[in-house]
Amino acid sequence: MFSISTLKKTAFFSLLLFAATMTNALFFNQLGYYAALVFLSVVWIKGEKDIFPKTGLGLFMLLFLFAEIMAMAFSDNKIQALEFGFKRVILLPIVFTIAAGINDEKQLKIFFFTYLVFALGSDFMYIGFSIEYFLKDLYKFTSEGPSVLLHPITTSELTSFTALFLFALFINESRNRWKMAWLVLFLISFVSLLATFKRTGWIGLGLGILVILVLNKNYKIIALGVMISIVMIFFSKNESRVFISDLNGKQIASFETDGLAYKVQTGEDELFVSDFNGGLKIYEKDTLKSVLETPAPIYEIEKWGDKYAAFLSDSRILVLGKDHKKGFVIEKEFTSPGYLGRVRVERGMLYAVDSDSGITVYRSINEIDRPLRFPQFRRGIGMIVDSNYINLIYSDYSQTTIRLDSTGFPLDTVAYETKIPQGSSFISFIGGRSLFYFNKAFQLADPVTRKIIPLPPNTDCKGVAYPTVASGTDSIYIVGMDKNLYNLTIRGDSAVYLDIRGNLGFYPFSLTASDKNIFYTDIKKSRLLSFFDLTGESNRNRLVMWRIGWEIFKDNPFFGVGDIDLAGIFKEYNRPYEKEIKGHLHNNFFHLLATLGGFGIISILLLLYMMLLRMYKIFKSTQQKSFHRALLMGSLACFASFTGAGLTEFNFGDHEIITMVWFSVGLSFAVAKVSNNLMKEK
């Protein structure tokens, strides 16, 4: 059998694997943790009963365990409640495992710096991916950074923890060279956090830095930071501009809007601007004539007979009439069955695609209450409709061609010989065929022969940023990834000819055209102002989720509905226009109220409070400007970051995040253990 010394060394090396993979590899991270826990448990069994230090948290962890058991007992989904509860409880021993596995100052430094080096490596990698994202101006369209290893929200929170440890080392350092080094590394991590473009991590970082400054009594810096924040918010603004050019690409007019110009469409001699939170506007050239304040922000409109269908951000569809004097007027409103992605009009019928409910067809305005549903065509977020086909666009930008029958109803999908890959761009229907761009080439897909033929262009546009077909014509315009505006034609079914019409200098948010003009928009959303924008989809949906969480709690006040996915129950509480169905409520407090009830939330708050109290006591015992003090400041800041980010995310249920939280708590107890050992040696 292995000796206790060998088991301890093996446990420590397992902890190094755990530390190295905190931000990049969940499987190996958990492998390192469970291996260390097993090896240290064997040491305990062999007789070293004090291997796991006393933290004073055991009773409160048992209280949380009891809350999970009671919630499961009263849940209608006991199996899932058991599964989710087990996943949460099994991670709690991370706190003891780290403290038990680190035995001296050298091991403490090796463990922490292993985490820090690999976390910074993840930051560098994320910055690398984000550079391409930035150059392609994708932040404008996605409002988040790229997904690299993890979702941007998770990445932002993990990066905020790294940045906070580095900031604590910077604040605590007295040696100038090292202070500069910590500052540079902090700025690298900070840039990586900014690149996620996620407010959750930003909130966490801000609160964590505030905690570090308070602990270090840097009150002047706090006051300065508050003043700078106020000034930045005051001068922040959204920008929205519409550009009009002739068919040769020469700009002839432009104007600003006070909303966000999502799309420009044309009437006879008018422009219809869907200005998102600014409503639906009618312009004559660049002169505003009328504004319709829509009940929710508007994405776009579609001509439907002698009426118009307006697609709103809360999934409502408005039927609009148009008065020559008053402009647009709302005549009806209705909703599609699910989470609406796009509406299109063809053959006098309105097609709506829902990501969760498939395609719905409204045969006429008079038959809105009798739609035809085709739920087999799910997962679409957008579509283009032709007289014979639908091109369905998925969230990963793969595409499917759907055949329509003689009456215009979806029939089946076309199985091309070559699969249309992720990241492809649909350009247009051309003579019953579909023109795509993927694999760095234009591709002409024939749904009859099911063949896809590459069409070489006369010039390389580097990819397609935005395509459009001029209304009432067959003219196709695209903006290439080189930011040039092109007129596209197909020659002899064998080649694409791109006629450059000018360089825009940016990627437009939308592109449309008529037989006379080309219209494109540019919008820049202030990420700071988005914190306070209740018309924003993310903010609005969170308010809905929190209300539903409170309603679930009121119906299940003691032990909640169990630690389960809430998607099924969510549907019982959401209102007709509240279409986004979530399994969690984007807030720790409301989610835990709903799932574990009053008893559960009290047990968790007590556990977190006792952790915070113990960590603060350890911090108070550390020496000024010591390495231990920096670790405690960083750990307390991470705890605060987790709490702050938990106001807008259910990060208590995020495996990677809660692992990082228990890591910071365990690190604090490891510092206490090492400090006590050093004092005994003296």
N, C-alpha and C positions, 0 to 999 in steps of 0.2 A: 504493500500500500504506500501511497505518497505521504511524505512527512508534512507536518503542518507548515513548515517553512516553504516547501515546494508548492503547496496549495495556495499560500498567500501570494507567492510570486506569480503563479499562474492567474490568480484572480486579478492581480494588478495589471498584467498584460491584457487581460480581457477588458478591463476598464479603459485601457488605452485605445483599444478598438472601439469601444463605446464612445469615448471622447472624440476620436478622429472622425466619426461618422455622424455626429450630431446634426449636421446641416446638409448631408449629401447622400446617405444610403441607409434607409430605415431598416432593411433586413440585417445588415451587419451591425447596426447600432443596437438592435434588440438582441442579436446574438451575443454581442459583447456584454450587455447587461445581464442576461439570463445566465451566461456562463460564469460571470463573476459572482452572481448571487448563489449559484449552486456550489461553487468552490468554497465560498465563505461559509455557507451553511454546513458543509462537511467539516470545516474547521470547528464550527460551533458544536457539532455532534461529537467530534473527537475530544471535546472537553474544555475548549477555550470559550467559556460562556460569556466573557466580556468583549468578544470580537465585535459585536454590534453595539455601538455606544448608546447610552441612554440619552434620549432627546426630549423626553416629556411629551412626545406627540402620539404615543401608542394609543392612549385612551381615545383621543379625538379621531384617529384613523379608524378605530373600531366603531366609533359612533357613525362615521361615514359609511362603513361597511353595513352596519345595521340599517341605515337609511336606504341603502341600495336593496337590501333584502326585503324590507317592508314595502318599498315601491314595487318590487317584483311580485310580491305576494298579492297585491291588489291590482296588478296590471292585467289587461286583457291579452297581452302578448308576452307571456312569462318567459318563453324561450329566448326571444330577442332581448328582453330586459336582463335576463341572466347573462347573455353573451356580452352586451354592452357594459353591464355592471362589472363583470369579471375583467374586461379590458381596462377599466379605469382603476380598479382596486389593485391589480397585479403590478401596476407601475409605481405605486406608492413606496415599495421597498427600495426604489432607486435612492431615496434619501439616506437610508441606512447603509446601503451597499457601497456608495461612494465614501461615506465616512469610515466604514469598516475596512475598505480596501486600500486606503491611503494611510501610511504609517509614519512618515517623516517629512521634513521640509523638502527634501530632494524629490520624493515621489509626488508631493503636492505640486511642485513647479512643473515636473515632467507631465503630469496629468493635465494641468490647466493649459500649458503652452502647446500640448498636442492638440487640444480642442481649438485653441486660438489660431494655430498655423493652418489647420485644415479648414476652419471656418473662413479665414481670409482667402484661402485658395478658392472656396466656393464663391466668395465675393468677386474675386478677379474673373472667374469664369462667367459669372452673371453679367458683369460689366462688358465682357467681350461680346456676349450675345446681344446685349442691349444696344451696342453701338450700331449694329446693322438695323435693329428695330428703329432706332432714332433716325438714321439716315433715310430710311424708307417712310418716315413720318407716320408710323403706325400707331403711335400714342394717341394721335388725333382721333383715330377711328375706334380703338379698343379701350381707351381709358385705363389701361394697365400695361405692365411690362410683359416680356416674353415668359412663357412657362419653361423653365429649365430645371429639370429634376423634380421640382415641386410646383404647386400652384403659386402664382405671384403673391397671394395674400399670405400663405404660409412662409414663403421666402422672405417677405417683408418683415414678419415678426421675428423669424430666426435671425435675420440680419440686424434687426434693432438690438437684439441681445448682444451680438458680437460688438456692435458699435458702442454699446453702453459699457461693456467691460473695458474696451479701449479708452473710452472717455474717462472712466474711473482711474485707469493707469496714468493717463495724461494729467489729470487734476492732482493726483496723489504724488506724482514724481517731483523730486527736488533737483535731480541732475539735469542740466540743460540739454545735453545731447539726447538723453533718453526721453526727455519731455518732448523734444521735437520729433523723435521717432514715433512715439505714441500718437502724437497729433497727426502725422502723415498717415499712419495706419488707420486712425479713426476716420480721417477724411476719405480714404479709400472705401471703407465700409459704409460711410455716409452716402457716397456717390452710388454705391450698389443699392442702398436702400431707396434713394431717390429714383433709381432706374426701375424699381418695381412699380412705381406710380400708384402705390396703394396707401390710402390714408390710414389704414389700420396700423401699419408699422410706424408711420409718421407720428401718430398719436402716442403710441407706446414709447418711441424714442424721446419725444418731447417731455412726457411725464417722467421717464427715467432720468433724463438729464436734470430735470427740476429736483428730483430726489437727491441726486449726487451733489448738486450745488447747495442744497439745504444741509445735507450731512456735513459738507465741507465749510458751511457758513459763508458761502460766496453770495451774499445778499445783493451786492451792487451789480453783479453779473446777472442775477435774476431780474432785477429792475430794468437793466438795459435790454435784456432779452424780451421782456414784456413790451417795452416801448417799441422795439424793432418789429415785433409781431403785429402790434396794432398798426404801425405805419404800413407794413406790407399788406395787411388786409385792406386798409383804407385805399391804397393805390392799385390794388388788384382789380382787374376787370375782364369780362369776357369780350372777345372780339368776333365780329361777324360781318362779312362783306360779300356782296354779290357782284360778279363781273359779267359784262356782256361784250361779246366780240362778234365780228362778222364771220362769214364762213371761211374766210382766209386766215382767221386767227387774230386779226387786228382788233385790239380792245377799243370799244367805242363809248363805253360808259361803265361806271361802277358806283356802288352806294353801300353804306353801312345799314345794318338793321339793329334794333335794340334787343332782339332775341338771339337765336342761333339758327341761321339760315340752313336748314337741313336739305331743302330741295327747292328748285325753281322749275315751274311748269308754265306752259303758255296757253293763253286763250286766243281770241281773234286778234286784238291789238293790245293785249294785257299780259302782265306777268303775275303768276300766282306763287307767292313765296310762303312755303311752310316754315315758319320762323320759330318752331319749337315752343318755348315758353312765351314767345312774343305773339303767338296766335297765327292765323291765316291772313295774309295781306295781299292786296291787289295793288299793283303798280302799273303806271303807264310810263314806259321806259324807266327812268329812275325817280319818278314822282309817286309818292304814296297816295292812294285814292281811298282805301277803306281797310279796316281791320276787323276781323271776326275773332273775338276772344273765345277760344275753345275751352271746354270744361277740363281738359288736361292738355299737356304739351302735344303738339302735332308733328307727325313725321312727314306725311305726304298726302296728296289727294289723287284720285283716279276719276276720269270722266266716265259716268255711268248713265247712258242714255242722255236725257236732257238734264240730269242731275250730276252730283259729284259724291264720291265716297271718300271720306277722310279717315285716315288711320292715326289713332292717338296712342300716346305712350303707355296708357293704362289698359290697352287692348280693346278699347271701345272703337266702334266704327260709327261715324256720323254720316247721315244722308243730308247733303246740302243742296239747297236751291240757290239760284243766283238771280238777284234783283239788280237791274241796271243802275239804280240809284243807291240802294243800301249795300250792295255787294253780296257776299255770301250770307245765307241764313240757315240755321239748323232746323231741319224738318223732322228727322227721326234719329234715334240712336239705338244700337244693338251691339251684341257681342258675339264673337265666334265661340265654339264650344271650349276651346283651350287657350293656351298661351300663344297669342297671335304673333306671327313673324312677319307677314307681308300680305298685302291685298293686290290683286290685279284684275283688270276687266278685259274680257274677250268674248266675242259672239253675243254681246249684250248681257253676259252673266258676270257676276262678281265671284272671283276665286279667292279664298282665304286659306293660308297655310298656318297651321298651329304645330309647334314643335312636339307637343304631347298628344295631339288629337287628330293629326293628319290633315287632309284637305277637305274643305267645305265649299260647296257651290251654292250660290244664291241665284236662282234663275231669273229673278226680276226684283225690282224694288217692292212690288206688290206681294211678293212671296218670301219676304224676309223671315217670316215665322215658320216657313216650311223648307228649310235648307236640305240639301242632299249631302250626306257625309261619306267620306272615304278614309276611314281611320287606318287603313293598311299603309298609307303613305306618311308615316310619322318621321319625326326628327328634323324636318326641314325648318330652316330659319328664313328662307327667301325663295322666290321663284320668278321666272319669266314665262309668260304664257303666249303661245302662238295659236293659230286656228286649229292645229292638229297635234300639238305637243306642249308639254310643260317641262321646263328645266327646273328641277328642284335642287336647291343649294343647302348643304348641310353646314354645321358649325365649324367643321374642319376644312371647309371649302372643297370637299369632294362634291361630285355632281351626279344626278340621275336624270335620264330622259324618260318622261312618262307619256305614253300614248293616250290620246283622247279618242273616244268613239265618235260616231257620226253626229251625236247630239251634243258633243263637247264635254262629256263626263270622263274623268280619269279611268283608264282601262287597265293598263299594266305597264311595267317598266321594260325598257329596252336593254337587252344584255349585249353590250358591245364586245367585240373580240378583244379589245384592249380596255382594261379598267381605267376609268377617269380617276386620277389620283387626288390625294389631298393637296390643298394649296393651288388648285386649278382655277382659272378664270373663265367664266362664260362670257362670250362676246355678243353673239346675236344668232337668231335663226336666219338662215339664208336659203330660200328655195326649198323648204322642208328639211333642211339639214342644220346641224348645230356647229357653230364655230367656237372653239375653245382655245385657250392658251395654257399649255402645261409642257413640262419637260423641255423648257426653253425654246418652244416652237409653237406656232399656230397649228391647230389640228381641226380638220373638218370631219365631223362625225355624221354618218348616214344611218338613220334609224331603220331603214329598210334592209340594206345589206349588212348592217351592224359593223361595218368597217370604219376605221378612223385613219384618215390620211394626213400626214404632215404636209404643211404648206410653207415652204421657205419664203421669208420676206425679203424685200429688196434692201432693207436696212434693219439693223438690230436696235429695237426699242428697249432692250434689257428686261422686258416683262411688261405686264399690263397693270396699271394702277387703277384705272377706271374706264369702262366702256359705256357708250350710249348710242342709241339709234335715233336719228332726228325724227320727231313726230311728223306723221303724214308723208314720210319719204323712206327710202331704203338706205340713206346715207349713214355710214357708221363712223363715229369718231372715238378715238381712244386717247388717254393720257398714258404714255409709257413710263416705265420706271426711271427713264432718263429725264422725266418732267417735261417732255415735249408733247405737244398736241398734234395728233395725226388724223388725217382722213384715210380710212381703210377701205380698200376694194380688193375683190378676188378676181384674178385673171386666169381664165381658162381652167378653173378648178385645179390648178396646179401650183399657184403661187399667190402670195399676199403682197399687195403693193401699198406701201405706207407713204403718204404725201404729207410731209411736215408742214404744219401751219403756224409754228412758233413755239417758243419755250415759255412755259408758265412760271418757272422758277420755284414752284411748290407743287405738292400733291393736293388737288382739290378735294373737298369733302364730298361734293356731288358734281355731276356733269350731266347736262341735258342739252338738247338742241332742237331747233325748228327748221323750217325750210329757209329761214332768213338769218338766224343767229345761233350762236353757241353760248350757253350760260354755264357758269361754274361758280361754286361758292368756296369760301375759306372761313373756317371757324377755329377759334382758339379758346378753349374753356379754361378758366382759372381754376386750378386744383384747390387753391385756398378758399375761393368763394364757394366751391362745391360742398364744403363742410356745412354751409348754412342754406343750401338750395333745396327746399322741400319739393320742388318740381322734378328734381333729378330722380331717375328710376331707382338707383341704389338706395338713396335716402328714403324715398317714398315706400319702397318695399320693406325696408327695415321697420318703419313705423307700423306697417300692417302686421308684420311678424310679432312685434312686441305687444300689440293690442291682442292678437290671438293668443299669445302666451299667457297674458293676464286673464283672458276669458277661460282658458283651459284650467288655470290655477283656481279660479273661482268655483269651477265645477268639481275640482279635485283638490281641495285645499290642504289635506293632511299629508298624503303620500304620493300625490301626483298620478300620472298615468303610467308610470314605469319608465325606466331608462331605455327608451325605444326611439326609433325613427318616427318623426311626427308627421310625415307626409300624409298618411291616411287620415289622421285626426284633423290635420290642417284644413282639409277640404270641408269639414263639418262647420268650420267657423269663418271661412273667408267669404267675402261679399262678392256679388256678381262680377265686378270689375277687377277683383284681386286675383289675378290668374297665376302668379308665380307660386308654385307649390314647393315648399322646402321641408326637408327632414329635420332641420334645426332652425333656430330662431335668431341667429346672428346677434346674440347677447347672452352672456353667461347667466345673468340674474334671471331673466325671463324664461330662458330655456330650462334652467334647473328648477325654477318654481313650477313649471308645467310638468316636468318629468318626475321630480322627486318630492314635490309639494313643500309645505311649510317646514316639516320636520327635516327634510333633506337639505333645504337651503340653509337652515340654522346650523346643521352639522357641518356643512362645508365652510360656512363663514367662520365658525369656531375654529376649524382646522387651519384655515388660512391665517386667521388672526394669531393663533398660537405659533404658527411658523414665523410670521412676521415679528412677533414679540421675541422669540428665541434668537432670530437672526440679528435683531437690533441690539440685544444684550451682548451677543458675541462681538458685534461691531464696536460697542462702547468699550470692550475690554482690549481692543487692539491698539497698538502704538501709532502715534502720528507718523504719517509718511512711510509706513511699513507696507510691505507687499501684502500682508494679511489684510490690512485696512483697505487696500485697493480692491481686493477680491470681495470683501464684504460690501463695500460701496456698490460694486458692480452687481453683486447678487441681489441686494436690496432694490437696486434700480431695475433689474430684470423682473423682479417680483412686481414692482410698480408698473412696468411696461405691460406685463401680462394682464394686470388688472385694468389698465387703461384701454388696451386693445380689446379686452373682453366686453367693453361697452358696445362695440359694433360687430363683434364676432363671437361665435361660440368656441373660443379657443381652449376652454376647459376640456372639450371633447375632441380636440385635434391632437392626434397621437404625438406628432413631432413637437408641438408647442408645449404640451403638458410635460413631456419628457425633459424639455429644456428647463422648465420651471422647477421640477424636482431635482434636476441637475444643479441649479443654482442654490437650492436649499441644502442639498447634500454637500455641496462645496463649502458652504458656511460651517456645517458641522465638522467637516474635515479640517478646516482651519482651526476650529476650537480644539479638536483632538490633538493636532500637531502643536498648537500653542501650549496646551497642558503638558505634553510630553517634553517640550523644551524647558518648561518651568521646572519639571521634576528633575531633569538632567542637571540644571543649575543648582 
